[in-house]
Amino acid sequence: MKLGRSLACLLLLTMVACAGAKAQSIENPVLNHDFPDPTVINVGGKYYGYATNSVVKGKYEHVQLATSTDLQHWTDVGDALPNGATWAKRDYWAPHVIYDGQQKKYILFFSARSANSDADMCIGVATADNPEGPFIDKGTPLIAGKGFANIDPFAMIDPKSGKKLLYWGSDHEPIKVQELSDNWLEFKTGSTAKPVQQPALEKNYTSLIEGAWVDYNKGYYYLYYSGDNCCGPHANYAVLVSRSKSPFGPFTRFGEANGSNSSVILEKDSKWNAPGHNSIFRSDKKMIYIAYHAIPAGGGPRVLLIKSIVYKNNWPVVINK
């Protein structure tokens, strides 16, 4: 009898604990103004959101920064890259921030249009001691080239090897990955860019792919990406996913694994059009969330939305609450 009561109490405590660990309910949008290409990171229970350039309260910001302690209520706190970059003239897009615990530095990767007529969109790197910045650009672009292939950077420290990696790409070209130097400011000597996801492999949303984000979960590297057209009156955008046992691939598309040839996990609905360019982050309670922009069904700017996700059968599922 005592054993039975003990087991019952243990079961009850487990149920309570599980209930307490549920992801919170969030009412979207959480930030109702132009906030495209969002990266959200968790720094000790405080959330920092970074986004593409925009005018906020009448002031131009190169890299928008907003903060929250509960994911529902956000405060605009200014420009994370207030001085921009000396090599760039405009179009500061798709910022990504990562913390290096060994160097005790926050690293900001961003896209921007070169002031040099020999290049178009480039990827830059800036550093700061704090997540709110001010981030200081290193003075030259990490990657420069013509067209829009060099945009949408995402950096990570490989949890298995400790290598520092950068993913990027767009402009109807593959998403690529390449190893970075230890200081994050250039590519590692002898490294080369490797394509990990090809465009135009599915009927919908893949003629152009971009907005890479890699999340490591239980032995798999999940490559989230978006396509086709993020913006404007003909916006047609969605989030897709593939996975691999290695950060360098080969990646298997969700549409390959389930036989549907559709790797979409998030697309338009009756309220929101063209959702995409996501980031993945975790709360202190290890709940997993996806942050992304979307356009209200009636039109408007790309605003910030957040939903919870879970991994089921080793694939991500967006919880549409």
C-alpha positions in Angstrom: 0.0 0.0 0.0 2.8 2.4 0.9 4.6 1.6 -2.4 1.3 2.2 -4.3 0.8 5.6 -2.6 4.5 6.5 -3.3 4.1 5.7 -7.0 0.9 7.7 -7.2 2.6 10.7 -5.5 5.5 10.4 -7.9 3.2 10.3 -10.9 1.3 13.3 -9.6 4.5 15.3 -9.1 5.7 14.3 -12.6 2.4 15.5 -14.1 2.6 18.8 -12.3 6.2 19.3 -13.3 5.3 18.6 -17.0 2.4 20.9 -16.8 4.6 23.7 -15.5 7.1 23.1 -18.3 4.6 23.8 -21.0 5.4 26.6 -23.4 3.5 29.7 -22.6 0.6 31.0 -24.7 1.6 34.0 -26.8 -0.7 36.4 -28.6 0.7 37.6 -31.9 2.1 39.8 -33.1 4.4 40.5 -30.2 5.8 43.6 -31.8 3.4 45.4 -34.1 5.7 47.4 -36.3 8.2 46.7 -39.1 10.6 44.2 -37.6 11.9 41.9 -40.5 14.3 39.0 -40.4 14.3 38.6 -36.6 17.0 36.9 -34.5 15.9 36.3 -30.9 18.4 35.2 -28.3 18.0 34.4 -24.6 20.5 36.0 -22.2 19.9 34.8 -18.7 16.1 35.0 -19.0 16.0 38.3 -20.9 15.3 38.1 -24.6 17.0 40.3 -27.2 15.5 40.7 -30.7 17.5 42.0 -33.6 16.0 42.9 -37.0 16.7 44.5 -40.4 17.0 48.3 -40.7 13.9 50.4 -40.3 12.6 53.7 -39.0 11.4 53.4 -35.4 9.7 56.4 -33.8 11.0 58.6 -36.5 14.6 57.5 -36.2 16.5 55.3 -38.7 18.2 52.3 -37.1 20.8 50.1 -38.9 20.0 47.1 -36.7 16.8 47.3 -34.7 17.0 46.0 -31.1 14.0 45.2 -28.8 14.0 43.4 -25.5 11.5 41.4 -23.4 11.4 39.4 -20.2 8.2 37.5 -21.0 8.2 37.1 -24.8 4.8 38.8 -25.0 5.7 42.4 -24.2 8.6 44.0 -26.1 10.4 47.3 -25.8 12.3 49.1 -28.6 15.7 50.1 -27.2 17.5 51.6 -30.1 20.2 50.8 -32.7 22.5 47.9 -31.9 24.9 49.1 -34.7 24.6 52.9 -34.2 27.6 53.8 -36.4 26.8 51.3 -39.2 29.9 50.1 -41.2 32.3 52.4 -43.0 32.3 50.1 -46.0 28.5 50.0 -46.3 25.9 52.6 -47.5 22.5 51.2 -46.8 20.3 48.0 -46.6 21.4 46.6 -43.3 19.6 43.3 -43.4 19.1 40.1 -41.4 21.3 40.5 -38.3 22.4 37.5 -36.3 24.0 37.6 -32.9 25.9 34.9 -31.1 27.7 34.9 -27.7 31.3 33.5 -27.4 31.7 32.5 -23.8 35.4 32.0 -24.0 36.1 35.5 -25.5 33.2 37.0 -23.5 32.1 38.8 -26.6 28.8 39.1 -28.6 29.3 38.7 -32.3 27.0 40.4 -34.8 26.8 39.2 -38.4 24.7 41.3 -40.8 24.2 42.0 -44.5 24.7 45.4 -46.0 25.0 47.1 -49.4 28.6 48.0 -50.3 29.7 51.6 -50.8 32.1 50.2 -53.4 30.7 49.9 -56.9 32.6 46.6 -57.4 30.2 44.9 -55.0 26.6 44.7 -54.1 25.3 43.0 -50.9 28.0 41.9 -48.5 28.3 40.2 -45.1 29.9 42.1 -42.2 31.0 41.3 -38.7 30.8 43.5 -35.5 31.6 42.8 -31.9 30.4 44.1 -28.5 30.8 43.4 -24.8 27.0 43.4 -24.2 24.0 42.1 -26.1 22.6 45.6 -26.5 25.9 46.8 -28.1 27.0 49.2 -29.3 28.4 46.8 -31.8 31.6 48.0 -33.6 32.2 46.8 -37.2 35.6 45.2 -38.0 36.1 47.7 -40.9 35.9 45.5 -43.9 33.2 43.0 -45.1 33.7 39.3 -44.4 32.3 38.4 -47.9 31.8 40.8 -50.8 30.3 40.1 -54.2 27.8 41.1 -56.9 24.1 40.4 -56.6 22.3 39.1 -53.5 24.0 35.8 -52.9 25.9 37.1 -49.8 23.1 37.8 -47.4 21.3 36.3 -44.4 24.2 35.1 -42.2 23.8 32.6 -39.4 26.7 31.6 -37.1 27.0 28.8 -34.7 29.5 26.9 -32.6 29.2 23.2 -33.5 28.3 21.4 -30.3 30.2 18.3 -31.4 33.5 19.7 -32.8 33.6 23.2 -31.4 34.1 24.6 -34.9 32.8 28.1 -35.6 30.6 28.0 -38.7 28.8 30.5 -40.9 25.8 29.7 -43.1 24.5 32.2 -45.6 22.9 32.5 -49.1 20.2 33.6 -51.4 19.8 34.9 -55.0 18.7 31.5 -56.5 22.0 30.0 -55.3 22.5 27.3 -52.6 22.8 27.9 -48.9 26.4 27.5 -48.0 28.5 26.8 -44.9 32.1 27.6 -44.2 34.3 27.4 -41.1 35.3 30.7 -39.4 38.5 31.6 -37.6 38.6 31.5 -33.8 38.1 35.3 -33.6 35.0 35.1 -35.9 36.4 38.0 -38.1 37.4 35.9 -41.1 37.1 32.5 -42.6 39.6 29.9 -41.3 42.6 29.6 -43.5 42.3 26.7 -46.0 38.5 26.4 -45.5 36.1 26.5 -48.4 32.4 27.2 -48.8 30.3 24.1 -49.1 26.7 24.1 -50.4 24.3 22.4 -48.0 20.8 23.1 -49.5 20.0 23.6 -53.1 17.1 25.7 -54.4 14.4 24.7 -56.8 14.0 21.2 -55.5 10.3 21.5 -54.7 7.3 23.0 -56.5 6.5 25.6 -53.9 8.6 28.2 -52.1 12.0 27.0 -53.3 12.9 28.9 -56.5 14.9 31.2 -54.1 16.0 30.0 -50.6 17.5 32.1 -47.8 17.3 32.9 -44.1 19.3 29.9 -42.9 19.1 28.9 -39.2 20.6 25.7 -37.8 19.3 24.2 -34.6 21.0 21.2 -33.0 18.6 18.8 -31.2 19.2 15.2 -30.1 21.9 14.4 -32.6 20.4 16.1 -35.6 21.3 19.5 -37.2 18.0 21.0 -38.4 18.5 23.6 -41.2 15.5 26.0 -41.3 15.3 28.2 -44.4 12.7 30.3 -46.2 11.6 31.0 -49.8 10.5 32.5 -52.3 9.5 36.1 -52.1 9.6 37.8 -48.7 8.1 41.1 -49.5 5.9 43.4 -51.5 2.4 43.0 -53.0 3.3 39.5 -54.4 4.9 38.2 -51.2 5.0 34.4 -51.2 7.1 33.1 -48.4 7.3 30.1 -46.0 9.6 28.2 -43.6 11.0 24.9 -44.7 13.4 22.4 -43.0 15.9 19.7 -43.7 18.2 17.8 -41.3 21.5 16.1 -41.1 23.8 14.2 -38.7 26.6 16.7 -39.7 26.6 20.5 -39.9 28.2 20.1 -43.3 25.5 17.8 -44.6 24.2 16.0 -46.5 20.9 17.4 -45.5 17.7 15.4 -46.0 14.6 17.6 -46.8 11.5 17.0 -44.7 9.6 16.5 -48.0 12.0 13.7 -48.9 11.6 12.0 -45.6 7.8 12.0 -45.6 7.4 11.4 -49.3 5.3 14.6 -49.9 8.1 16.6 -51.6 7.0 19.5 -49.4 9.3 20.6 -46.6 7.1 23.4 -45.4 6.5 23.6 -41.7 5.1 27.2 -41.6 3.1 29.0 -44.3 0.3 31.6 -44.7 -3.1 31.3 -43.1 -6.2 33.4 -42.7 -4.4 36.0 -40.5 -0.9 36.1 -41.7 0.8 36.1 -45.1 4.4 35.3 -46.1 5.7 34.1 -42.7 9.4 33.4 -42.7 13.1 34.2 -42.0 13.0 32.6 -38.6 15.2 32.1 -35.6 15.0 29.3 -33.0 15.7 29.9 -29.4 15.0 28.3 -26.0 13.7 29.6 -22.7 15.4 29.0 -19.4 12.9 26.1 -19.0 14.2 24.6 -22.3 11.0 25.4 -24.1 11.7 25.9 -27.8 10.3 28.8 -29.8 10.4 30.0 -33.4 10.5 33.8 -34.0 9.7 35.1 -37.5 8.2 37.9 -39.4 4.8 37.9 -41.3 2.6 40.3 -43.1 -1.0 40.9 -41.8 -3.5 39.4 -44.2 -4.9 42.8 -45.0 -1.4 44.2 -45.7 1.1 46.1 -43.8 4.7 45.8 -42.5 6.5 42.6 -41.6 5.9 42.3 -37.9 7.3 40.0 -35.2 5.5 36.7 -34.3 6.6 34.0 -31.9 5.2 30.4 -31.6 6.4 27.4 -29.7 7.7 24.3 -31.5 8.3 20.7 -30.5 10.3 17.9 -32.1 8.1 14.9 -32.9 9.6 11.9 -34.7 12.8 13.9 -35.1 11.1 16.7 -37.0 10.0 20.1 -35.8 6.3 20.9 -35.5 5.0 24.5 -35.1 2.3 24.8 -32.4 -0.4 27.0 -33.9 -2.0 28.5 -30.8 
